[in-house]
């Protein structure tokens, strides 16, 4: 097995000091504000980003301990394979969220619609481009989640996924 190392490029700050009560996905976090404090050495890389309304954050799920290959997702009663879920107890605990970019000031990025716990290490930022990042295809299937996604905005985090 190959070992890969990543270095945090900054820290994500949010009002969520612990996992309980935190929104599960950005759709449940509408209007919730946060900040990214980018390590100053990467500040120049923010040039031209402010022209985008949304950004993709890739981060390390630092509170997730160990991994499971089968989990019971937050909107389901059945065990599912980890790769068919967004549960955090993954072999590589990497999270991805699309958030609204409000403004950039110096090395601070002000965002909203944040579903990330305070103090999360940031690995990368990418601009969200709808025509590239979203498929408008009638063939899209969302598997076991098809009859459950309507309830996603009401759910908050469940600490059982991280312990």
Short mmCIF file of the C-alpha atoms (twelve columns), coordinates in Angstrom:
data_MODEL
# 
_entry.id   MODEL 
# 
loop_
_atom_site.group_PDB 
_atom_site.id 
_atom_site.type_symbol 
_atom_site.label_atom_id 
_atom_site.label_alt_id 
_atom_site.label_comp_id 
_atom_site.label_asym_id 
_atom_site.label_seq_id 
_atom_site.Cartn_x 
_atom_site.Cartn_y 
_atom_site.Cartn_z 
_atom_site.pdbx_PDB_model_num 
ATOM 1   C CA . UNK A 1   0.000   0.000  0.000   1 
ATOM 2   C CA . UNK A 2   1.292   3.450  -0.900  1 
ATOM 3   C CA . UNK A 3   1.380   6.086  1.820   1 
ATOM 4   C CA . UNK A 4   0.403   9.576  0.734   1 
ATOM 5   C CA . UNK A 5   0.980   12.675 2.842   1 
ATOM 6   C CA . UNK A 6   -0.941  15.929 2.638   1 
ATOM 7   C CA . UNK A 7   -0.190  19.240 4.279   1 
ATOM 8   C CA . UNK A 8   -3.003  21.452 5.528   1 
ATOM 9   C CA . UNK A 9   -3.227  24.756 3.639   1 
ATOM 10  C CA . UNK A 10  -5.400  26.390 6.293   1 
ATOM 11  C CA . UNK A 11  -8.089  25.929 8.913   1 
ATOM 12  C CA . UNK A 12  -11.870 26.051 8.444   1 
ATOM 13  C CA . UNK A 13  -13.779 27.894 11.172  1 
ATOM 14  C CA . UNK A 14  -17.498 27.491 11.799  1 
ATOM 15  C CA . UNK A 15  -19.993 27.967 14.627  1 
ATOM 16  C CA . UNK A 16  -19.993 24.178 15.194  1 
ATOM 17  C CA . UNK A 17  -17.621 23.510 18.096  1 
ATOM 18  C CA . UNK A 18  -18.634 19.847 18.251  1 
ATOM 19  C CA . UNK A 19  -20.330 17.376 15.943  1 
ATOM 20  C CA . UNK A 20  -23.691 17.108 17.638  1 
ATOM 21  C CA . UNK A 21  -26.244 19.389 16.009  1 
ATOM 22  C CA . UNK A 22  -24.059 20.176 13.012  1 
ATOM 23  C CA . UNK A 23  -25.817 19.976 9.618   1 
ATOM 24  C CA . UNK A 24  -25.056 16.796 7.688   1 
ATOM 25  C CA . UNK A 25  -24.698 18.431 4.252   1 
ATOM 26  C CA . UNK A 26  -24.502 22.046 2.967   1 
ATOM 27  C CA . UNK A 27  -28.191 21.926 1.966   1 
ATOM 28  C CA . UNK A 28  -29.030 21.810 5.680   1 
ATOM 29  C CA . UNK A 29  -26.634 24.667 6.471   1 
ATOM 30  C CA . UNK A 30  -28.132 27.456 4.378   1 
ATOM 31  C CA . UNK A 31  -27.058 30.849 5.660   1 
ATOM 32  C CA . UNK A 32  -24.612 29.535 8.261   1 
ATOM 33  C CA . UNK A 33  -21.420 31.584 8.097   1 
ATOM 34  C CA . UNK A 34  -17.829 30.459 8.411   1 
ATOM 35  C CA . UNK A 35  -14.290 31.484 7.610   1 
ATOM 36  C CA . UNK A 36  -11.225 29.874 6.169   1 
ATOM 37  C CA . UNK A 37  -7.903  31.093 7.505   1 
ATOM 38  C CA . UNK A 38  -5.554  30.168 4.693   1 
ATOM 39  C CA . UNK A 39  -1.902  29.763 5.627   1 
ATOM 40  C CA . UNK A 40  -0.347  33.043 4.576   1 
ATOM 41  C CA . UNK A 41  2.131   31.347 2.230   1 
ATOM 42  C CA . UNK A 42  -0.814  30.391 -0.049  1 
ATOM 43  C CA . UNK A 43  -2.479  33.836 -0.143  1 
ATOM 44  C CA . UNK A 44  -1.303  34.548 -3.708  1 
ATOM 45  C CA . UNK A 45  -3.207  31.461 -4.869  1 
ATOM 46  C CA . UNK A 46  -6.488  33.216 -3.992  1 
ATOM 47  C CA . UNK A 47  -6.113  35.605 -6.915  1 
ATOM 48  C CA . UNK A 48  -9.138  35.448 -9.260  1 
ATOM 49  C CA . UNK A 49  -11.161 33.208 -6.901  1 
ATOM 50  C CA . UNK A 50  -13.493 36.021 -5.787  1 
ATOM 51  C CA . UNK A 51  -15.218 35.953 -9.186  1 
ATOM 52  C CA . UNK A 52  -16.841 32.613 -8.279  1 
ATOM 53  C CA . UNK A 53  -20.052 32.386 -6.253  1 
ATOM 54  C CA . UNK A 54  -19.273 28.922 -4.844  1 
ATOM 55  C CA . UNK A 55  -16.169 26.932 -4.039  1 
ATOM 56  C CA . UNK A 56  -15.438 23.293 -3.360  1 
ATOM 57  C CA . UNK A 57  -13.617 22.614 -0.105  1 
ATOM 58  C CA . UNK A 58  -11.606 19.434 0.308   1 
ATOM 59  C CA . UNK A 59  -10.696 18.773 3.920   1 
ATOM 60  C CA . UNK A 60  -9.433  16.233 6.419   1 
ATOM 61  C CA . UNK A 61  -12.099 14.710 8.679   1 
ATOM 62  C CA . UNK A 62  -9.770  15.012 11.678  1 
ATOM 63  C CA . UNK A 63  -12.326 13.835 14.251  1 
ATOM 64  C CA . UNK A 64  -13.090 10.587 12.444  1 
ATOM 65  C CA . UNK A 65  -11.366 7.625  14.110  1 
ATOM 66  C CA . UNK A 66  -10.821 4.427  12.159  1 
ATOM 67  C CA . UNK A 67  -12.992 3.277  9.293   1 
ATOM 68  C CA . UNK A 68  -15.868 0.935  8.581   1 
ATOM 69  C CA . UNK A 69  -16.711 -0.801 5.329   1 
ATOM 70  C CA . UNK A 70  -20.421 -0.982 6.206   1 
ATOM 71  C CA . UNK A 71  -22.375 1.830  7.897   1 
ATOM 72  C CA . UNK A 72  -25.980 2.724  8.581   1 
ATOM 73  C CA . UNK A 73  -26.425 6.125  6.840   1 
ATOM 74  C CA . UNK A 74  -28.260 8.929  8.619   1 
ATOM 75  C CA . UNK A 75  -31.391 8.628  6.469   1 
ATOM 76  C CA . UNK A 76  -31.524 4.849  6.306   1 
ATOM 77  C CA . UNK A 77  -32.161 1.842  8.503   1 
ATOM 78  C CA . UNK A 78  -29.994 -0.601 6.537   1 
ATOM 79  C CA . UNK A 79  -26.254 -1.154 6.472   1 
ATOM 80  C CA . UNK A 80  -24.631 0.150  3.267   1 
ATOM 81  C CA . UNK A 81  -21.155 -0.090 1.822   1 
ATOM 82  C CA . UNK A 82  -19.084 2.948  2.887   1 
ATOM 83  C CA . UNK A 83  -18.436 3.940  -0.737  1 
ATOM 84  C CA . UNK A 84  -22.208 4.177  -1.357  1 
ATOM 85  C CA . UNK A 85  -22.501 6.750  1.458   1 
ATOM 86  C CA . UNK A 86  -21.056 10.071 2.565   1 
ATOM 87  C CA . UNK A 87  -20.312 8.810  6.081   1 
ATOM 88  C CA . UNK A 88  -17.019 10.110 7.548   1 
ATOM 89  C CA . UNK A 89  -15.571 6.789  8.821   1 
ATOM 90  C CA . UNK A 90  -13.716 6.168  5.555   1 
ATOM 91  C CA . UNK A 91  -10.370 4.500  4.800   1 
ATOM 92  C CA . UNK A 92  -9.147  7.990  3.874   1 
ATOM 93  C CA . UNK A 93  -11.184 10.478 5.947   1 
ATOM 94  C CA . UNK A 94  -11.537 13.191 3.322   1 
ATOM 95  C CA . UNK A 95  -14.564 15.483 3.183   1 
ATOM 96  C CA . UNK A 96  -15.886 17.592 0.324   1 
ATOM 97  C CA . UNK A 97  -18.377 20.463 0.577   1 
ATOM 98  C CA . UNK A 98  -19.636 23.071 -1.850  1 
ATOM 99  C CA . UNK A 99  -20.040 26.384 -0.023  1 
ATOM 100 C CA . UNK A 100 -20.987 29.938 -1.007  1 
ATOM 101 C CA . UNK A 101 -18.040 32.320 -1.317  1 
ATOM 102 C CA . UNK A 102 -18.971 35.637 0.305   1 
ATOM 103 C CA . UNK A 103 -15.679 37.561 0.123   1 
ATOM 104 C CA . UNK A 104 -11.926 37.320 0.451   1 
ATOM 105 C CA . UNK A 105 -9.916  39.674 2.618   1 
ATOM 106 C CA . UNK A 106 -6.165  39.142 2.836   1 
ATOM 107 C CA . UNK A 107 -5.738  35.412 3.623   1 
ATOM 108 C CA . UNK A 108 -9.272  34.991 5.029   1 
ATOM 109 C CA . UNK A 109 -12.092 33.563 2.965   1 
ATOM 110 C CA . UNK A 110 -15.613 34.287 4.200   1 
ATOM 111 C CA . UNK A 111 -18.108 31.586 3.301   1 
ATOM 112 C CA . UNK A 112 -21.677 30.518 4.026   1 
ATOM 113 C CA . UNK A 113 -23.743 27.326 3.833   1 
ATOM 114 C CA . UNK A 114 -21.071 25.565 5.881   1 
ATOM 115 C CA . UNK A 115 -21.543 22.061 7.298   1 
ATOM 116 C CA . UNK A 116 -18.027 21.587 8.705   1 
ATOM 117 C CA . UNK A 117 -16.873 21.419 12.323  1 
ATOM 118 C CA . UNK A 118 -14.711 24.276 13.626  1 
ATOM 119 C CA . UNK A 119 -10.960 23.695 13.371  1 
ATOM 120 C CA . UNK A 120 -11.078 21.334 10.394  1 
ATOM 121 C CA . UNK A 121 -7.819  21.226 8.399   1 
ATOM 122 C CA . UNK A 122 -8.255  22.382 4.785   1 
ATOM 123 C CA . UNK A 123 -6.494  20.400 2.052   1 
ATOM 124 C CA . UNK A 124 -7.578  22.255 -1.095  1 
ATOM 125 C CA . UNK A 125 -9.983  24.755 -2.665  1 
ATOM 126 C CA . UNK A 126 -11.436 24.496 -6.147  1 
ATOM 127 C CA . UNK A 127 -13.905 26.765 -7.929  1 
ATOM 128 C CA . UNK A 128 -17.391 25.318 -8.379  1 
ATOM 129 C CA . UNK A 129 -18.364 25.422 -12.051 1 
ATOM 130 C CA . UNK A 130 -21.929 24.130 -12.564 1 
ATOM 131 C CA . UNK A 131 -21.511 23.040 -16.175 1 
ATOM 132 C CA . UNK A 132 -18.440 21.000 -15.233 1 
ATOM 133 C CA . UNK A 133 -19.359 19.833 -11.746 1 
ATOM 134 C CA . UNK A 134 -22.997 18.921 -12.230 1 
ATOM 135 C CA . UNK A 135 -24.592 16.600 -14.732 1 
ATOM 136 C CA . UNK A 136 -27.938 17.568 -16.269 1 
ATOM 137 C CA . UNK A 137 -28.510 14.066 -17.450 1 
ATOM 138 C CA . UNK A 138 -31.749 12.105 -17.291 1 
ATOM 139 C CA . UNK A 139 -29.657 9.001  -16.637 1 
ATOM 140 C CA . UNK A 140 -28.498 10.082 -13.165 1 
ATOM 141 C CA . UNK A 141 -29.392 7.538  -10.476 1 
ATOM 142 C CA . UNK A 142 -28.912 7.989  -6.752  1 
ATOM 143 C CA . UNK A 143 -29.335 4.370  -5.661  1 
ATOM 144 C CA . UNK A 144 -30.702 3.608  -2.198  1 
ATOM 145 C CA . UNK A 145 -30.918 7.363  -1.510  1 
ATOM 146 C CA . UNK A 146 -33.655 7.975  -4.131  1 
ATOM 147 C CA . UNK A 147 -36.604 7.847  -1.718  1 
ATOM 148 C CA . UNK A 148 -34.766 9.513  1.186   1 
ATOM 149 C CA . UNK A 149 -33.153 12.707 -0.108  1 
ATOM 150 C CA . UNK A 150 -36.210 14.882 0.520   1 
ATOM 151 C CA . UNK A 151 -35.585 14.635 4.288   1 
ATOM 152 C CA . UNK A 152 -31.896 15.630 4.152   1 
ATOM 153 C CA . UNK A 153 -32.354 19.293 5.107   1 
ATOM 154 C CA . UNK A 154 -33.878 18.351 8.458   1 
ATOM 155 C CA . UNK A 155 -31.060 16.103 9.663   1 
ATOM 156 C CA . UNK A 156 -28.220 17.061 11.974  1 
ATOM 157 C CA . UNK A 157 -25.002 15.177 12.580  1 
ATOM 158 C CA . UNK A 158 -24.909 11.977 14.533  1 
ATOM 159 C CA . UNK A 159 -21.822 11.420 16.657  1 
ATOM 160 C CA . UNK A 160 -22.026 7.618  16.172  1 
ATOM 161 C CA . UNK A 161 -20.360 7.977  12.758  1 
ATOM 162 C CA . UNK A 162 -17.174 9.357  14.268  1 
ATOM 163 C CA . UNK A 163 -16.595 7.464  17.525  1 
# 
